[in-house]
Amino acid sequence: MTTTTIAENLAEVKARIAAEATAAGRDPARVRLVAVSKTHPAEVVEQALATGHRLFGENRVQEAAAKWPGLRARYPGVELHLIGPLQSNKAREAIALFDVIQSLDRPKLAEALVRLRDEGLSLPRLLVQVNTGCEPQKAGVLPAEADAFLARCAGEWNLPVAGLMCIPPVEQEPSPHFALLRTIAERHGLSELSMGMSDDYPVAAAFGATMVRVGSAIFGVRG
Ligand SMILES: *Cc1c(COP(=O)(O)O)cnc(C)c1O
């Protein structure tokens, strides 16, 4: 893929987000694009950075550690989000690399983050991942357990949660999942909703997403 193509893809996705948000009566500036650069090498990611885009998502700590310190040094102002599952034994490395962790999904990880904070380290912003489709193979707290988990974050752990993230089941209509995520967020006064990927980000933008996470529509199919 050429520089022009990635730049064009980014512009097209941004225009589509703005159009969908506007059509739904939302402020388009309230929907940010997280460009998902997982599996793509630094040279490819640079083509997106060269356009001025600074918000990116990666799903693995190891890959981000190999790729992003160098890119950050050359492109100031990067905001990097962890969008994949985080093992608690990698939490220390993750908080040093990421500005936002979108995949807080269980007590063990919350407790690991609390211990790091107790050491004096500052934590990234946090989103709680909700498994809206109750899929056994997928990470995230179950919808029925989300209220209790969010209450423990706020109370027992004193962890500030900025919002929620979900990945709807691939074979289903995404809108009920987006609506469910929004309902849970509203119940807890949470403002950030990370939902929508290459196939469904326009729907998510209409349903209240404040962040959409788009990979292949920008960078092409992953190898
Ligand atoms: C890979 C990934 C994306 C982007 O997926 P595309 O379909 O390539 O846009 C978004 N969110 C998460 C959690 C991912 O792992």
The ligand as a Gaussian input file, in Angstrom:
#p B3LYP/6-31G(d) Opt

LIG

0 1
 C       -8.015000      -5.535000      15.451000
 C       -8.961000      -4.792000      16.318000
 C       -9.700000      -3.717000      15.812000
 C       -9.653000      -3.265000      14.362000
 O      -10.225000      -4.230000      13.552000
 P      -10.514000      -3.936000      11.992000
 O      -11.630000      -4.851000      11.669000
 O       -9.252000      -4.262000      11.274000
 O      -10.885000      -2.520000      11.870000
 C      -10.536000      -3.037000      16.682000
 N      -10.650000      -3.401000      17.975000
 C       -9.954000      -4.427000      18.504000
 C      -10.121000      -4.769000      19.938000
 C       -9.083000      -5.160000      17.696000
 O       -8.395000      -6.187000      18.220000

